[in-house]
Amino acid sequence: MDGYMLYELTLDAPEYPAGVRHALGARAPERIAALGDVALLGGRMLALVGSVRAPGSIILGAYDLALALRDAGVTVAGGFHAPMERECLRILLRGAQPVSICPARSIAGMRVPAAWRGPLEQRRLLLLSPFPPGKDRVTAATAVERNRFVAALANTLFVTHATAGGKTEALAREAVRWGRTVWTLEDEANSGLIALGARSVLATAMREWAASFAHRA
């Protein structure tokens, strides 16, 4: 894999993310493939997900969120597959904080994009996948499984937007049942998430919120 060492974390490995084991229970993957510094799993992390389609106000808010998280040094985990998420990832990788990318496919034999190689060598980028070798095709089903895995990684989940009745909204509801703290952008389009129990943050307070999250114990 482009010369990078691929690790396998089993359920009994000390580096196996405790949040995944506790949230998913019997559905927790028996093995997680990891590329990068697995010590990053021991730090405070924010899981980031969102529906593929979102209103313009949400897209602008997501970019502001990525800038705030980058500048505050918050470790962020996500799939970063949708166009808006890829732009957020581009912003995050320009910072100095750790980032965990979780593709909706196996990472065994996956080509590492050029933009990821510097952060990998700086030991601030970690690739994680719950999918076994050979599961190389991204599908709607693997995307759902991946997003559940991302949400389980951290105690706090930020949902930029969830289409009413969609899979991301169902994930947010599930995360609330796990006892996760769920946040979203303060926007009329996110009223459904807020009704589910998500807390909201105003665009004007984004930097203060990110700084507070970064320094929370």
Residue, then its C-alpha position, 0 to 999 in steps of 0.5 A: m500500500d504505497g509503502y505504508m504499514l497496514y495494521e490490524l486491530t482485533l477486538d482484544a487489542p488495547e488500541y481497539p476503539a472502546g467507543v466502537r466496542h461499547a456502542l456497537g456491541a455484537r455488531a462491532p467489527e472483529r477486526i479494524a484495518a488501520l493505516g497511520d498512527v493508531a495512538l491517535l485513537g487515544g485522544r479526544m475526537l469529534a465524529l463528523v457526518g452529514s447527508v449528501r444533499a444539503p441547502g446552501s446555508i448548511i454548506l456554508g456553515a459546514y465550511d465555517l465549521a471545518l475552519a473553526l475545527r482546524d484552527a482550534g486543533v480538534t481531531v476529526a473523524g469522518g468518511f469525507h466522501a460527499p463533495m461537501e465533506r471532501e472540501c471540509l477534509r481539504i480544509l482540515l488537512r491544511g491544519a496541524q491537528p489529527v484527522s481520521i478518514c474512514p472509507a466505506r471500503s477496505i483500505a488493503g491495497m488502496r492507493v493513498p492520494a497524494a494530498w494524504r501522504g504528507p499528513l501520514e508522514q507527519r503522523r497526524l492522519l489515520l485511515l480506519s476501515p471495518f471492512p475486510p480485504g476484498k470489499d473494495r467497492v463503495t455501496a449504499a450499504t457500506a456507506v451506512e455501515r461506515n457512518r455508524f462506525v464513524a459515529a461510534l468512534a467518538n463520544t460527540l457526533f456533529v451532524t451537519h445536516a440530515t434529510a428528513g426520514g433519511k439514513t443520516e437522521a436514523l444514525a443521529r437517532e441511534a447515536v442519541r440512544w447510545g448516549r452520544t452528544v449530538w450537535t448540529l448547525e443552527d438552521e431551519a433545515n436542521s429542525g428535525l435533528i434538533a427535535l431528536g435531541a441534537r444541540s445546535v450551534l450558531a454560525t456566529a459562535m462556531r469558533e468559540w464552540a470549537a475552542s471550547f470543545a478542544h479544551r474540554a476534558 
